[in-house]
Structures are given as C-alpha cells and as structure tokens.
Amino acid sequence: MISLIRSEIYKIRKQSKTLYALAAILIIEGFVIVSAYYQGTGIIDLLLANLKDSFEFKGNLLNGNLIIYLILNSLWFHIPLILMIIISGFLTSEYKDRTLETVMLQPVSKLNFILSKYFVSIVFTLLIVLLLAVSTFLASYWIFGRGDLVVYLDGLNFFESEEAFYRLIYAFISGANSMIFFSAVSLTLAVILKDATKTWIVSAIFLICSNMLLKIDFQNKFLNELFFFKLIDSWQYFFYYKIPYSTIYFKNLILFGYSLITMIIGIIIFKRRDIQL
C-alpha cells in the first residue's frame, strides 16, 4: 500500500497536468487581486452607498481580508472544477495510456490500488487548498494590508481585522471538506466512465447542478438539510455575525459521510469490474 501511494505521488509530480492545475489556481487568484486593485474601491462605494449617508467609515475597507474573502468564493466553482478535472485524470489516464492493465499484472490487489488513488486524491486536494490559502493571505496582506472585513450575507456584517483573520482561516478549513467531496465524486465518476472527456463533462454538470440546487428551497427537511447539495456551503457560515457552530459541524460531518459513501461505491465498482481496455 505504501509503495502504491509513493508511486501515485511520483506520477502526480511528473504529470504536466499538476503544474497546469497549480498555474490555473494562481491565475484565478491573481485575476481577483488585479480586479480588486483597479475596481475594488468602486465596488465598496456601491455596496455602502446608502450607509454612508448615515454612518462615517474610517480606514480602508478595501483590504487584504476582503480580497481573501473574494478569493474564498472561488470554492463555489473554479477550484472544485479544477480539482475534479485533475483528480479524475489520476485514473482515466491509466485507462488511456493502457498502464492499468500492466499494473494489475503485478502482485497488486485492486482494493489497495484504488484505495491509494483515493488517499492521494484527498492529500492532493488538501495541498491545493493549503496552497490557495497561504498564497492568498500572503499576496493580499502584502498588496492591500490588513483591515476590517465587510461582508454582505443576510445583511452587512462587519468584523474587526483580527477576528476576520481567524474566520477566514476557519472558512478555508471547512471549505477543504467540500473540496474533498467533489474530489471523491470525480474519482468515482472516473471509475464508472473510464473515459477522460466523459468524466470531465459529467463532473462539470454535477458541480453546476450542485450549485444550482443549493439555492432552491425544496420545502422538505431531508432535502434541505441532509442531501449533499445543501452541505457544500458550510464555510460561508463563518461570516454570519454569530457563527452557528452546531450547523457547521453537522454539515461537515454529514458531507464527510457522503464522501466516504462515494468512495465506497467507487471501490466496490472497481473491484467487481474486469480490467478490459
């Protein structure tokens, strides 16, 4: 098992797709920072236009904490989409390059092989989120400095700089769980579909539908509270004035359960399927 994990890590390091993924994430981050640098003041003025008639604001509200929050919103679509494309390739590339059949000719069990894929996909996901968080904090604070955070979430919420810093860190940690779920789904889809293009299309459709269904009130307790597409926004709850910790813990726990179920489904299908390319 350890040898398989080392082998998977080696493959990731050597694949050009990994570098493209890292570059794409940094480009998205850079685009948000550049846009905020040139247009951020206008956005803030528009957001607070009505309040400025009644309140006096001191300090620069266009600061690193706001930029980090804006980049956090890439967790809705951009980052999970990149992760799903790259991680599904961990397996679809084996089918395409016809290396899977060669590996299975070795004294390697199917269970250990697919488990190593899921394990490395989780580690890769966490590293990507860590890279995004560290680079975002460093770049945002260096360019824009620190300051109070203003967020529009069921009304305007203001957080002092130090409090905003911890809320942003917790949001990245919670968001990592959502990214793990999408990564698990993409690898399971790769097990089912085997073809890279089909897997990418279905993964993108799954991600789009999940974000659309998140906004719908189904008038049903199970669908509104327990189904997976209502659990992917737990990181956003850290920006309510009073953090609903019980809701965040519940959502993350149930979503992690969905990730495990998704992985189990993929493992069962992979074990039962003959390796025919």
Secondary structure, DSSP 4 states (H G I P E B T S, - for coil): -HHHHHHHHHHHHH-HHHHHHHHHHHHHHHHHHHHHHHHHHHHHHHHTTTGGGT----S-SSSHHHHHHHHHGGGTTHHHHHHHHHHHHHHHHHHHTT-HHHHHTSS--HHHHHHHHHHHHHHHHHHHHHHHHHHHHHHHHHHH----EEEESSSEEEE-HHHHHHHHHHHHHHHHHHHHHHHHHHHHHHHHH--HHHHHHHHHHHHHHHHHHHT---S-HHHHHTSGGGSTTGGGGGGSSS--HHHHHHHHHHHHHHHHHHHHHHHHHHHHS----
